Amino acid sequence: MSISKNLSKIKSTLPSHVTLVAVSKTKPVADLMEAYHAGQRIFGENKIQEMSEKWEQMPKDIQWHMIGHVQSNKVKYMIPYVSLIHGVDSLKLLKEINRLAAKWKRTVDCLLQIHIAEEDTKFGLDEKEIHEILNSEELKTFENIRIVGLMGMATFTENQEQIKREFLHLKTIFDQYNQLQTDNCQLTTLSMGMSGDYQLAIECGSTMVRIGSSIFGVR
């Protein structure tokens, strides 16, 4: 099936309040352009260099989401154009994003990544760390970032009950903090769910899904 048909099939299953991020990492620009011509405007990449190369070549009405782990020393390459950074997992990283965004006179939207999986390989904050960041006095001084929500990745397993448990855990944390309204923090986005589990994620409260292989085919 073609990329455009895959896209329209997935979009037909998504509730209106759920945003689709087309995960285009490792895929050639031609594939992204097929999705673009089918109406897709939000693309997710996990490597800053690859995302920057695609940004240079592609139409400028695209929103680019950085969905991979972010190293502080690479932030400068995406700050001029990135729309949303999904994987923020430290106050230090927020501080660097804010510093560089100020240089570019931009405000950059960020999601805090929460560790919900049982695997040690996944990045993310625990509940104590997210509490410390969201209640930190330093955060209030950051004028060039906006924390707009949370992101999490479930364990890579066939066990649907375990995945559901992890998603609901993230939704509980989201509900705990989405009353927090400050100048640079209003949690409205809950990014969870990928090709294999996005329908379950939506049932558990996701408002943003990151789908790659179901659109572009397996890598």
Buried (B, 14 or more C-beta within 10 A) or exposed (E): EEBBEBBEEBBEEBEEEBBBBBBBBEBEEEBBBBBBEBEBEBBBBBBBEBBBEBBEEBEEEBBBBBBBBBEBEBBBBBBEBBBBBBBBBBBEBBBBBBBBBBEEEBBBBBBBBBBBBEEEEBBBBEEEBBBEBBEEEEBEEBEBBBBBBBBBBBBBBEEEEBBBBBBEBBBEBBEBBBEEEEEBBBBEBBBBBBBBBBEBBBEBBBBBBBBBEBBBEEE
